[in-house]
Amino acid sequence: MGLYNRLKAWWHSLRGNTYSWPAIDISLPDGREFHLVGSIHMGTQDMSPLPARLLQKVQQADALIVEANLSGNEAPFHDLPAFPPLEERLSDAQLEQLTNKADELGLSLSMFTLQPLWQIAMALQATQAQQLGLRPQYGIDLQLIRAAQADHLRIVELEGAAQQIALLSELPDNGMALLEDTLTHWHINARLLQMMISWWLERPPAARDVKLPNTFSEGLYDVLMHQRNRAWRDFLCGLPAGRYVVAVGALHLYGEGSLPEIMR
């Protein structure tokens, strides 16, 4: 990074976030400007419409970059293989814990019987988010995609749904760690969701002030956060000159090994 870009990054870090939403600007050599937006994949009704200033950035961008474009009607989890019954894959204690959580959420355990463990974890997380008032149609990335489509702006995927499912399918023990972490850190995850909601509805964080609770085991955090951040960094740094709005999960923007940190 050249001296000018270093000074610019230092100045922005002193000023903190000047936006009303969680975002970090990154300038790279050769005229590449990135507005990194901390997205929440499900949002509350109060998060719509998006801030006018953010929508203006979309209108002025050369492309919107998202993790995956899920604006279509295709089911992301179709054609997954069936697995043995849960009784054969979980210990008695694990099965009891899952049963209690399903009962608490009003879910039938039978719907999970043949699903991969990572898919069960994601279903539990989605239900938790819905109980906190979040809905998919108000997700930040989906709203940005709709805005880009209205402006006929090019939409670029960092991964795509198929690649994300392939990543989850390759987790050890079919995602046992993700299911265990979801159940173990249930209340911490709820507070984390509420924190991210407040970043959009109340005040976004300054990057240097963010202290995030860890709801993943070390190995899982490396796969789902650090490795993906590095892959995204490589992709973004390979783009030609232009202005880009990049929407990724808000947790990718903060903490050690965050996407902005390694891009700089």
LINFENCOR-V785331 format. One record per helix or strand of 3 or more residues. SS is the DSSP state (a for helix, b for strand). FROM is the first residue (numbers start at 0). LEN is the number of residues. If there is no record, write none. Layout:
<<SS:FROM:LEN> <SS:FROM:LEN>>
This chain:
<<a:2:13> <b:22:6> <b:31:8> <a:44:3> <a:51:9> <b:62:4> <a:85:4> <a:91:14> <a:108:4> <a:116:15> <a:135:3> <a:139:11> <b:154:3> <a:160:9> <a:171:3> <a:175:9> <a:185:16> <a:206:3> <a:217:20> <b:241:8> <a:249:4> <a:258:5>>
